[in-house]
Amino acid sequence: MRDVLDQVMRWWGQGRRFGLATVVGTFRSAPRPPGAAMAVLDGEVAGSVSGGCVEGAVYELAAQVVATGTPVLQRYGVSGDDAFAVGLTCGGIIDVFVEPVSKEDYPELGELAADVAARRPVAVATIIAGPGRLGARRLVWPDRAAGSLGSARLDDEVDDDVRGMLAQGLTGVRRYGPEGERRLDDLGVFVRSFAPPPRMLVFGAIDFAAAVARIGRFLGYHVVVCDARPVFATAKRFPEADEVVVAWPHDYLASAEVDERTVICVLTHDPKFDVPLLEAALRTPAAYVGAMGSRRTHADRLARLREAGLTEDELARLRSPIGLDLGARTPEETAVSIAAELIQLRWGGSGRSLTETSGRIHGESR
């Protein structure tokens, strides 16, 4: 919903009622992930739930939901009998939850939007199926919650799960019994996490770093560029970065926020910066640690890191030379190759041309 939130808030602020369709489940080759949303109001549409496959049908359903005030969970998939029937021509299946939204239906939306804009972690848990009150929702923060799904026991059980998902930035469906029982699954609760964006730490204020910062921002990362040289590490040279830091790289990393979603790109290819930085980086929980340089530079780096005491398991985490083999030469092409490697590792792709592969195109999140 993050990509339609501005439009949603305009309609909500005007006191209008509109339909909000959210992808809550995907199967096989679904084009949009859980959490993708489409808002509908009187001939206007914002967002997408399928990239075009079922948007018309969802639009009609959203209009019905607005008229009746009753939420609906609808499944869409390809029809084997009629290739032109409403369905996903890519062969996938999506579950879409459509609910009416207005200040009366969703009074907490203003607070939610403010937290999302301020990058404060918050999640929304909504009953989408089962014996509970369809559309009941609860907002959950790391330290508090608001609203109710129907009972205190259910709320408590859901809160525990939601906070765990929020910490990891996960979105998806959890199932319970009517009172939160763990061994039953007839009540479906969709959890949409609005976690702060993952961080991309780019070390080395060079032209390649500017291109990496640009594509990192495009992919949704909070991008930090760090270099010890103040003449190079300036906001003017890196307008796409969220932060530009002047500090020795390993000193900055020692105090930086690094978690399992953080990406670290080391582009300095200077041993006096690289070795102490990588020694620290490879011992963090970062999702990705990549370093620029030739194969000869990489071999020299490995030798220095072994001398510094890193284990083979720690060294195996290093992606170097950084990026996928695309034949990249320019800073922009190199940035694309790094982005491609990040996407490949995130979703488990092969990195090969799709023309040469078979089976599912869209993989599951690892």
Helices and strands as residue ranges (DSSP letters): G 2-4, H 5-13, E 18-27, E 37-41, E 44-47, H 55-68, E 72-77, E 93-101, H 109-117, E 122-129, E 137-140, E 145-147, H 152-168, E 172-176, E 187-194, E 199-203, H 207-218, E 222-227, E 243-246, H 249-255, E 263-266, H 271-281, E 288-291, H 295-307, H 312-315, E 318-319, H 331-347, G 354-356
